[in-house]
Amino acid sequence: MQTRTARAVVSTQAVQKFYALATRRLGMARDVAGRIVRSLLNVPLVVVDADSILTALAMEERYRISFWDALIVAAAEAAGAQVLYTEDLNDGQQYGQW
């Protein structure tokens, strides 16, 4: 999904990761995590597709980051994001077209 006018977007991968970590690692009740997921699904979604995966493969090698982090970067780039908020990458680092 190209959504260049949205103020925020979220990738399908980020939603899935949130639910898995919230319920498994943080011990959050499934119904609570489910409500948060339902709220996240109201934000414009960037669907991880074949192009995202191929882009992530290239970014993984180019930037020497994990495939999963590269997939988040690829989704942000596909959405035209100017800023990416994640705990997994270096603050201020520039990736892709940024």
C-alpha positions in Angstrom: 0.0 0.0 0.0 1.4 3.3 -1.0 0.1 5.9 1.5 2.1 9.1 1.1 -0.5 11.3 2.7 -0.9 9.4 6.0 0.8 10.8 9.1 1.6 7.3 10.3 1.6 3.8 8.9 2.3 0.4 10.3 3.5 -2.7 8.6 1.7 -6.0 8.9 4.9 -7.4 10.2 5.0 -4.9 13.1 1.4 -5.7 14.1 2.2 -9.4 14.1 5.4 -8.9 16.1 3.6 -6.7 18.6 1.0 -9.3 19.3 3.5 -12.2 19.6 5.8 -10.2 22.0 3.0 -8.7 24.0 1.4 -12.1 24.7 4.5 -14.2 25.0 7.3 -12.1 26.5 5.3 -9.4 28.3 2.6 -11.7 29.5 -0.2 -9.4 28.3 -3.6 -11.0 28.2 -4.6 -12.0 24.7 -7.8 -10.0 24.8 -5.9 -6.8 25.8 -3.3 -7.4 23.1 -6.1 -8.2 20.6 -7.8 -4.9 21.3 -4.5 -3.1 20.7 -4.0 -5.0 17.5 -7.5 -4.0 16.4 -6.6 -0.4 17.0 -3.4 -0.7 15.0 -5.4 -2.1 12.1 -7.1 1.2 11.9 -3.8 2.9 11.0 -2.9 2.6 7.2 -1.2 -0.7 6.7 1.8 -1.5 4.6 1.3 -5.1 3.6 4.5 -7.1 3.4 4.5 -8.6 -0.1 6.9 -10.2 -2.5 8.5 -6.9 -3.5 9.0 -6.0 0.2 10.8 -9.3 0.7 13.1 -8.8 -2.3 13.9 -5.3 -1.2 14.6 -6.6 2.4 17.0 -9.2 1.0 19.0 -6.5 -0.7 18.9 -4.2 2.3 20.0 -6.9 4.7 23.1 -7.4 2.6 23.8 -3.7 1.9 23.3 -2.4 5.5 24.3 -5.6 7.4 21.1 -5.6 9.4 18.9 -8.6 10.2 16.4 -9.7 7.6 13.5 -8.8 9.9 14.8 -5.2 10.5 15.4 -4.9 6.7 11.8 -5.9 6.1 10.6 -3.1 8.4 12.8 -0.6 6.6 11.5 -1.9 3.2 7.9 -1.4 4.4 8.7 2.1 5.6 10.3 3.0 2.3 7.4 1.5 0.3 5.0 3.8 2.3 7.2 6.8 1.6 7.9 7.3 5.3 10.3 10.1 6.2 10.9 8.8 9.7 11.0 5.2 11.0 10.5 4.6 14.7 11.9 1.2 15.9 13.9 0.0 18.8 16.0 -2.3 16.7 18.1 0.0 14.6 20.7 2.7 15.2 19.3 6.2 16.1 19.9 8.6 13.2 21.0 5.9 10.7 19.8 6.4 7.2 18.6 3.6 5.0 17.2 3.3 1.5 16.1 6.5 -0.1 16.4 8.6 3.0 
